[in-house]
Amino acid sequence: MVLGRTQAQFVNGLQGDFALTVQTGAGSFAWGAETANAALSSLTIAQRLGQPKVGQSATSFTRQFMRQSAEAVEPLVRRDILAIHGRGVETAAYNGSGAANNPRGILNTAGVNLVALGANGAAPTYNMAVDMETEVAADNADADAMAYITTTRVRGTLRKTQVFSGTNGVPVWTGGRDGELLGYPAYATNLMPGNLTMGTSNGI
């Protein structure tokens, strides 16, 4: 799990439905005569409604396992339940469907800028990473907290992909498990889906 290592914002202590106010447009600016009144303009806002979702897990074990296990059973079960819940929440943040009591994740949220790699997908490249950064910057959203999150297989591919082919061999992904991409933190997780379909390509 990597979401907690980014600067993603977590909001605690909420009860019931809640509305987040977001700015969707800005006011206007114009030059004018010294004695002229400025034309009125207003920013535009919208609300994003958040609704509670219930995530849960149940487990069981036998009395014999509890009596014969070399390790204390309760701490083992607690760690497993904590891990299950953590993976469930993080998976929903990436790819939650928004249907059947599931939260809606980033990949299923309308209006998120996409960088097309071709009708049938394509191998990740340095240019792809630059295009992704550019799409965010074009909407004035390139904040200091940006990071790349991808799958472990894409990380492996980017480690073997040169920034500029045939030059000095510098890989697109640098650093260790938690690496760097275009100067931003880069993370890889198996919770990010790697089995999507794009055109005639499957399992990407």
Residue, then its C-alpha position, 0 to 999 in steps of 0.5 A: m500500500v502506498l497511498g499513505r506515503t503520498q500527500a493524499q488528504f484524509v478527512n477524519g471524524l465525518q458523520g453522515d453525508f457531507a459536501l465538499t465545496v470546489q471552485t470550478g471557475a474564476g472571476s475576470f480581470a480587465w483594465g479600465a479608466e481611472t474613474a471607471n467602476a470595475a465590472l463585477s465578476s464572480l468565481t463559480i463553485a460546485q459541491r461534491l457530495g460524499q456519502p458514507k460507505v461500509g467496508q467490513s471483513a469477518t473471519s473465523f478460526t478453530r479452537q484447535f488452531m488456537r490451542q496448537s498454534a505456535e504464534a498467538v492467534e489474536p495478534l495474527v488475526r488482527r494484523d490480517i484484518l487491518a491489512i484487509h481493510g487497508r487494501g480495501v480502502e486503497t483499492a477503492a481510492y484507485n478504482g472504486s466503481g461507485a456502484a453497489n455500495n462501493p466508493r468511486g475511485i479516481l479511475n472511474t471519476a468523470g472529468v479526470n484528464l486522460v493521456a491516450l497511449g493509442a487505441n490499443g494501449a502502448a508501452p509507457t515512455y518518458n513522453m507519456a509521463v511528461d504529457m501526464e504532467t502537462e495535462v495537470a499543469a494546463d488546468n493549473a493543478d500542478a501543486d507541490a503534492m503531485a506524485y505518480i502511482t502505477t503498477t509494479r510491472v509498469r515500474g519494471t518497464l520504466r526502469k528498462t526504458q531510457v529517457f531519450s532512446g540511444t543516449n546515455g541510458v538514464p532510465v525513466w524511473t530512478g531510485g528504489r522501491d519508492g522512486e522518482l519520475l520527472g522529479y516527483p515521487a513515484y510509487a508502485t503497488n499491486l492494488m493499482p489495476g493492471n488487468l484493464t482492456m484497451g481496444t484489442s489489448n487485454g491485461i494492461 
